[in-house]
Each structure stands twice: as C-alpha cells, then as structure tokens.
C-alpha cells in the first residue's frame, strides 16, 4: 500500500468558518492562527509545541521536490475480529477518512539539506499513533529500505503505545522493529530518532530508543508507562516535568532537546558524515607541533603544575567555541545519567565533520563544583564510549581533549563500576576504525586521563602535565608528606620535555608566553591547527590499519629496548 495525505483539519467558529484566533493549550494566550502556522505550530508566548501531521512534518524537514513515498507491504486489518464499543474495522475506516492516511506511519525517501535519508513519520491523529501490525511493518520496511539504499534512517515518533485491538500481534512489532534497527547498526548505518509529544509504551520500548541519536522537541513526553498508570501503581505524586524532554535530558536518556525551528540545522550537522570534503583538506595549515626536546623551554616544576591547573586555561567548550562550526553537544549515557565532567558532540572543523569529546572543568569555583572538578563518573565514561561508537558509525574522526585530575574517586562511582567503565573506554578507543587525535590541554591525571588519551596521535600542550598520579598523591604515599609534592612532580617526569623523551606523547603544542591563560584565543587557535594537521595526516587511512598501528603504538611501552633508550636519555 502507498501512503497518502490530506490537509490538516482546522478549527472552525460557530458559524462553520475557520477561526483566525484560538487559545494556546499551554499558556491560554490568544494567538493569531496565521502567526502560529508560520512558527510551525509553536506558541509565540510560551513555546509550547503543538502536534504536526505527517504531511506538515515532511514539509518542515525535507528539501522541496525530493520526497518520494516508499511502498509498504499489506498487513492484516483485523486479525482478532475485535469489537469493543465499536468494531475495530469501523475504527480503522473512520481514522482513514479523518486523516487521509492508511495507518499511523508514513514512510518516504527524501533529501534533508542535501543528505539522502529514509524517514518513518508517525501521525498521532491515526488511533493515537498506536503500534499495530501496519505501523510495525512500516517501520521495518523503512529500516530495510535504508539498509538497501545505504543511507541513514530518521524516525519521527508520536504514539500512545501498543494497539490493543490487535492483541499479541501488536506486541510482536516491538521485537520486529528492534531487529530491523539492529540490522542497520550491524551494517554501520546511522539512525536518528526525533521524539515528539507523546511517545509511550511499545514505541518507546523498541525502535524509538534504539537509535544512535535521540533528539527531542521541547516538552515532548516519553516513557514506558504513562504518568497516570505510574501514580496509580506507586500511589505517589510524580515530580513536576516528569517524563518531559527536559527531564529525559537531565537523566541522560536523550542527546538533546531542540526547538522545532532548529531541527533542520541540527539534523544537517548530525547527518554530515556523508558530506564531501576536499582531498587537500587542511593543506594550508602549518603544523605548530614540536618534536624537538631541545626547543622546549624549561620551567620550574611547581610553577608548571600550577600553570597546568590554572582556572583561566581554555576548557573543552572554550576550544569548541573558538574552532568548531555548528557544534551540537550531545548528552547522556542512556542509562539514567549525564555526567557534567565530560562534554562531547558533533561539529564541523574547517568543514570536516568530527566528534569532539573532552573533560570540562570551568573557570569559577561554582562551575568547578557543578562540573565535578572535571573528574568523570562512570556515566561520563559511558558517554565517551557512546560518542566514540557514534563517530565510528558516522565514519568521522574523533578528537579528545584531556584535562582532569583523575576519575571520580567517590563511593557512588565505585558502586557503579568506575574501573570497568574506564577499562571499556580504553577497549573501545583502541578498536575505533576512524582517526583519533588526543590532546592533553591541562592536567592528564592517571586512568581518568588515559581513558580519553589513547589515540593515534597524542599531543601535549606546552604547560600541560601527564602522570600516573598527582604529585600530591605520590608524595603522600611514598614520601609520607604532602610537602614533598614538588620533589614527587620532578621524579614523575610529568613535564612536556620528559614525556616527549619517553615517547608517551608524539609532540608538544606551544603556548603563548606565560601560558594559555594569558591569551586563550591564541592558545585555542594553535591547538586547532595542531589537531587539523594531525587529522590531515591520518585521514583516508584504512580503518584496520589505523587500529593495528594504534595498538602497536601502545604495545611498545615498557619493553626492554624502550627502557634502555630512556636510560640513555637520562644520562
């Protein structure tokens, strides 16, 4: 069967003519309908996002003249011969008359700002967007079409849950659609879910939340059970905003919440992995990195440690602001948390799509506290893992920016398997089939740092430090007094010249006189140039070769020949 559409039903006044004004269901403000339509069904006063039909959603998202309906297989209409107050076939017939749709899901192949996608769009008007055999078949056919055409799949959800009138066959659609999304993942194809209000039940518990990326509209609600059912079950009042998009983002369950007007741009950036990039990308950049130890200025060790920790040094988000275009920050570990000590997302670096991930401290005491002093929890490392895997799916380079005293040492972190999260992070980064460039911009503290610093190229800013433990920790354990921290720092070889001699870092990025905090903009530009030159060198290499060389890089550390080389250097 082939999907068809009809115009949105408009509210009418008492005499049957269409009303020019209506009240917003959110703030009850009187709104001029034409203005509301121009804003994409968004209230200009409170920002409440009204529902869109499948046709309206298609018109909003896709390039004009590129939309082609995808033919779907026929499904059984009334498998149970179900009747409640009204026979099910009558309900279906009425829904089809009222909406002009065959069922709740419309599938198209289209272009979104030049990116070819297959899209499955749910329409809540059709029996509450419920998931029955026809809707499940449509989602599955959309995934199979995307697999056949080798392009991303976009899912736009709006559903109250399963279609009860189709019994267990409706339930089977959850497994059917989940398998279809899994096949796309196995083929390395990107999936994106756009969550609109509402998205509940079998849809939320299957294909909607299995996508690589989940973007939600403001106020959109999503969950397995509805709030009324939950309140009746637990006999408690739910918190304000429960299950809304904003609640979901705070709990790490969606990547971001974006207003409707921004969605074409956001999806454009997230789909940018297929964007053509010139073969000579970055050719005009001069590599600022030095590999000559003798050219590195010396610095008193205590002063160096203080400079590496200076509050005004550029953070990961500062670097993104200075050298990325269209950066879309992505949130959460999809397990219930969004660690603020780690930030990451997708953006364009001189036109090249990349995934950037980094520790985030802050410039004030209040921000440092809010960011956990840049010490990631297990949720932070799970977010890192998810974003690295996203980069592999998109086929784009990864840039990691390291600045942490170490991983979160707290009780909750241990209870949530901090060690396992770091280990998994190292395993994933070691096997990524895309270029990985790591830059230590401030503190590189222990396992909390190397979890993000195991790339193909590991660079160190001139006044950054990198060590197995903090000087204070080393002094307390071995010297039995924190006053020995400067002695410990010197003994640990944590400065740029020593790390370059050891081969732990591949090069050193110069900083402005006195340190990056004296001229953050200039420091960020130099880091950008160094990253571009490193990515430029690695681009185009076969994924298997990248993995093999990356593993060889770390394989050599500590073998006898390398140890003898270090002894000669110390002499």
N, C-alpha and C positions, 0 to 999 in steps of 0.2 A: 504494500500500500504506500502511497505517496502523501506526505503531509500537505495540507492546505491551510490558509489563514483567512481571517476576516478582521475587519476593523474593530478597534476597541469600543466596547459599549460605553456611551457617555451618559452622565446623569442628566435627567430631564426635569423641568419645572412642572408645576401642577397642570399647566395647560398643554403639556406634551412637548414643548420646545426645550432645547438644550439650555441649561442654566449657565450664565457666564461666571458665576461666583459659587463657591462652596466652602465649607468649613474643614480645616485640617483636622484629621482624626487624632493628631498628636497634641497640638497646642490650641486647637479650636479657633485659630485665627481665620478670618475671612480672606480667601485667596482668589485672585483673578485666574480663571482657568487657563487662559492662553499663556500667562506667565508660568504657571505650573507645568504646562506642557513643554514650554521652551526649556525649562530647567530639568527635563527628563523625569517628571513626576516626583520632584523633590520640593518639599515645603521651603519657601524662601525665608521663613521666620525661624523655625525650629530644626530644619534639616531632615525632617522625617522622610524616609524613602518609601514612596508608595509602590505598590506592585506594578510590574510591567508584564505585558503579554509576551508570548514568544516572538511575535512579529515586531513589537516595539524593541525588544532586546536585540534582535537581529539588526534592526535599523540603526541602533545606537552603536553597536560594536564593529560591524563589518564594512569593508570598502564597498562603495556603491557599484552595482553591476557584477559582483563576484559571487553572489550567493546562489548555490545550486542545491536543491533538496536531494537527500540521499534516500533511495528506495529501501523500504523495510519489508521484512517477511511478514506475512499474515499470521495472526495468532488466534487462538480460540476466544470467542467473545464471552461466553457464559459457561465455563467448564463445570460449574456445580449446579446449574439451573437454580440459581439463588434467588430467593424472594424474602424481603423483609416487609416494610410498609408498601414498597413498590417493587415490582420485579426488576431485577438487575438490568435486563436488556432495555427496559424503559429509561432507566437512569443513564445508561450509555447513550441512547438515542438523543435524549434531551441535552446531555453535555456536548454532543457533537453538533447539534443545532445551535446551541448558545455560543459556542466558541469557534466553530468552523474548523476544528481540529479532529483528527482521527483518534488521538489519545493525548496523554499528558506530556509526551516528549516529542519535540521536533528535532530532526537531525539534518544538518546541512554541511556542505563543504564550502569554505569561503576564504577570503583573504582579509587579514586584520593588519592594517598598515603595512601591507606587502608580505606578511607572513601567512603561508598556507596552513590552515587548520581544519580539522573536523570538529564540529560543535554539536553537542546534545543539550537542548534548552528545554527546561521543564516549565510548564504553564499551570499555575495553581488553580486557575479557573476550572480546569478539567478534573472534576471529582477530587479537589484538594491536592492535585499533583500526586495522587496516591500511586504506589508502586505495584502494578499488576503485571500480567504476562506481556501486554503490549509495550508498556513502559520499559520493562526489563529487557525485552527484545530490542527496543530502540537503542538503549544504552549499549547493549552488547554489539549491535550492528555498527554503532558509531565507533566503538573501540576497534572492531575488526576492520572497518574502513580506514581508520587512521593507521593501523598496522600494515594494511595492504599498500597504502599510499606513502608510508614512511614519514608521516607528519604528526605534530602534536595533537592531543585531544583536549578540548575545552568543554568542561561540564558546568552548566548553569543550573543550580538546584533550587527547587521550591516545592516542598512536599510536606504533607501532614503525616505520612507514614505508609504502611502497607495497605493494600486494597483488600479489605476483609471479605468482600463478595467473591473473591477468587481463592479463598482458603489457602491450603498448603502450597498450591502452585504460585501464589504471590510470595510466600516465604522463600521458595526456591530461587526467586530472582535475585535475592541477596548474594547467594553463592555464585550464581551465573554471572552477574555483573562484576563481582570481585575477581573472579577468574579472568574475565576479559581485561580488567585493569592490570592484573598481574602479568598477563602476556605482553602488554605494552612495556611494562618495566623490564621484563626479561629481554625485550628487543632494543632497549636503550632509548625508548621514545618518551618524550615529556608529556605529563598530564597535569592539567591545572583545573582546580575546582573554584568556581565563583559561587559563594554561598549567599543566597538571598533569603528573605524572610517569608515563611518559616522553612526550616529544613529539619525534619524529625524522623524518628523511627527507622525503618528499614533502609531508607536512603542514606541517613547519617551513619548508619551502622554497616554500610557497604561501600559503594563506589565513591560517595562524596568525600569521605575522609581518607581514602587511599591514594589520592593524587600526590604528586611530588610537591606541588604548591597549592596552598589553600588561601584564597583572598576572600574576605567577607565585606559586604556592604554595611554601613553603619546601622546599628540596631538590629541587624539580622539575628534571629534566634536559631540555635542548632543544638540538638541533643538527642539522646535515645528515647527517653521518656519525657512527656510533656510536663510542665510545672504543676498542673493541676493533679496529675497522677502522683507525682513525687510528694506533693504536700499531703495528699490523702494517705499515702503509704507511710511516710515518716512522722506525720502529724506535727509538722513544724512549718513555720513561715519561712519561705525562701528569701535570701538576701536580694536587695534591690539590684536590678540588672542581671540577675541570674540567667545564664544561657545566652545572653546577648553577645554580639560580635566582640564588644569591648571586654566582656568577661572572659571570652574564649581566648583573646589575645593575651590578656594578663596571665592566663593559666597555660600559655604555650601551646594552645590547640589549633591556632590558625597563624599563618605567616604575617598577615597584616589586615588592617581594616582601612578601606579606601572609599571615599565618596564616589558616587556614580559618574560624576563628571571627569574623574581622574582615571577611570578604568581603562579606556583605550590606550593611554600613555603607559600605565603600569603593565598591562599585558604586552604592549610593544616591547618594553625592556625585558620582560621575563621570557619572551619568545625570541630574543635577539641572538640566541645561539646559532641560528641559521643565517645570520646577516653576513653578506660578503665583505671581506676585509682584504685590502690590497696586499699583495705578496711582499712588498717592501715596507710594510707597516713598521713605524718607529725608526726608519732608517736615518732620519735627520737628527735623532737624539745622540748626544755624546755621552759615553758611559763615564760617570764620575767615580766609580768604584776603584779603590786602590788595592793591589795585591802585594805591594812592596812594603815590608815591615819597616824598613829604614825611613820611609817617608811619613810615618805616623808620629805625630808629636807626643812626647811623654807628658804624663800628668800625675801629680801626687795622688796616691791611691784613695785616700779618704775623700779628697775633692772630687775624684772621678765618680765614686759611689754616690755622693750627694748630687752630682750633676745628673746622673742616670735616673735618679728618683725625683728630680725637680718637678714641682706641680705644674709648671708652665710649659713643659715639653709637649709637643703635639701628640694628641691621642689618636686612636684609630679613626674616630669620627671626624677629627680635625683633618686628617690626611684625606679622607673621603671628600670632604668639602673643598679641599684645595685641588685635588686632581682627578675626580671622577665626574662623569656626566650622567644625569638621570639615575643616581644611585637609589635603589629600592631596598630598604632594610627589611630583613625577614626575621621573624621571631619564633621562639619556642622549640621545645624538644618533642612535641606531640604526645608527651606522656603526662602533662599536667604542670609544667613549669617553664618559665622563660628567664634564664639567668642573666641579670643585667651586667655581669662582669665580662661577657662576651657579646660582641656585636658582629653582624655579617649580613651580606646581601649581594645583589647583582647590580652591576652598573657598566658603564662604557668607559674604558681607559683609552683615550685618543681614538675612539670609535671601535675599539675591540671589546666585545663582551667578556667580562671576567667576574668571578666570585671572589669577594674580599671578606676575610674573617680576621678578627683581631680582639685582643684584650682591650677593655675600656676601663680606665681609672676615673679621671676627672681633674678639674683644676681647683676645686674648693674642697674643704673638709666635708661639707654636706654631700657633695656629689660623690666623693670618695666613699663615704659611708653607704650611700644609696647603691653604688656600683660594687659593693663588697671589696673595696680596695683593689679591684682588678683581679681578685682570686676566684676563679671559676668553681662552681659547684658541679656535681655530676651532670646536672641538667645542662650546664654550659658546654661541657664536652660532648654531650649527646647532640646539642645544637650544632656544634662544629662538625660532627660526623655527618649529620643530615645535610648540611650545606656542602660539604665536600662531595658527598654522593650526588647531590644535585648538579654540581659542576661536571661530574663525570657523565651524568645523563645528558646535560646540555652540550658537552664536548667543548668546554671553555676552560681557560687557565684558572688556577687558584693562587691568590696572593694572601699570605698570612702575615699579620703584624703582631709582634710579640712584645708585651710589656706587662709583666706580672711578678709579684714577689714569690708566687707559687700557687698551687691549688688550694682551695678552701680546706683548712685543717679541722673543721668543726665536726661535732657529733652527728649532725644530720647528713653531712657529706659522707661520713663513714657508713652510716646506716643505709645510704643509697648507693654504695659501691663506688666510691671515688676512684680507687685503684683500678677497678675493672673498666670504668669509663675512660680513664687515661690510656689504659692498655688498648682498648678498642679503637681509640682515636689514632694511636700510633699504627695499628694494623691497617686501618682504612687509608691513612695518608700514604703509607708505604706502598699500597697497591693501586693508587689512582692512575688511570691511563691518560692523564692530562698533565701539562706542566704545572709544577708547584714551586713558587718562589717565596721564601720565608725571609722576613726582615726583623731583626731584634732592634726595636726602636728605643727601648729604655732598659728595664730590668728583664733579664732572662733567668727566672728563678726555678731551678730544679725541674721535676717532672711536669709541673704546671706549665712550663715554657716549652719543653721539647715536644709536648703533645701537638703543638702548632708549628714547630720549627724543624720538622724532619723532611724538608723539601728537596728538590733537585738542586737548588741554589740557596745557600744560607748566607745572608749578608748581615752585617752588624753596623749600626750607626757608631760613629767615632767615639762618642761618650757613653755608649751603652755598655752593659755588663752581662755576662752569661756564666752561670755557675751551677754546680751540683747542689749547693746550699747557700743560704745567705751568709755573709761574713759574720754577722752576729750569732747565727745558729752554730756555725762552725766553731767560733770562739768559745761559746758556752759549753759545747760538747767536748772539745779537745783541749782547750786552754783552761777550761773551768771558770772563765771570767769573761763577761761581755766587753771588758776594756781591751781585750786582745783583738777586737774586730779588725782594725787596720792591718795587724800582722797576719790575721787569717785571710783577709782580702788579697794581700800580696802573695801569700802562699798558694792561693787557689787558682792563680793565673786567669782571672776573670776579665782582664782588660783586652782591648782590641788587638794590640800587638801580640800578646801571648796567645790569644785564641787563633790568630792568623798563623802563628808559628806551629801551633798544634794541628792545624788543618781543620779545626772544628767549624770555622767559618771560611767561606770562599773569598770574601773580600770585605773591605771596610768602606762605608759611605761617609764622606767628610761632612762636618757640621760647620755652621757659622762660628766665628771666633767667640769663645766663651761657652758655647753650647747651643743646642737647638732652641732653647727657651729665649735666647736673645733675639732671634729672628725666625719665628715658627713658619712663616710663609716661605722663606727661602729654604729652610730645612726640609719642608714638605715637598717643594719642587725638586730638590736634589734626590730625595727618596723616590719620588715619582720617576725621574729619569733613570735611576738605577734599576727600578722594577721593570720599566719598559725595555731597557737593554737586555735584562736577564730573560724576560719573556720572549723578546725578539729572537734570542739565540735558541730557545727551546721550542718555539712554535714550529709546527709541521713535522716534528719527530713522531715516529710510530709509538703508540701507547705502550706496547710491550717493551720496546727499547727503553722508554722512559722509566718504567718500573724496574727493569733489570739494572740500569745504570744507577738509579736511586738506591737500590738495595746494595749494590757494590760499594757505593759511597760510604754507607754506614757499616758495611761489613769489615772494612779495613781498620777501623778504630780499635786500638789496643793490641794489634798483632805485633810480634817481636820486631819486625823491620821498622814499623812506625815508631815503636818505643825507642829504638836505637837512634832514629832520626831526631827525636825530641831531646835525647841526652846530648847529642852533638850540638843542637841549638843552644842548650843551656850552658855548655862550655864556652 
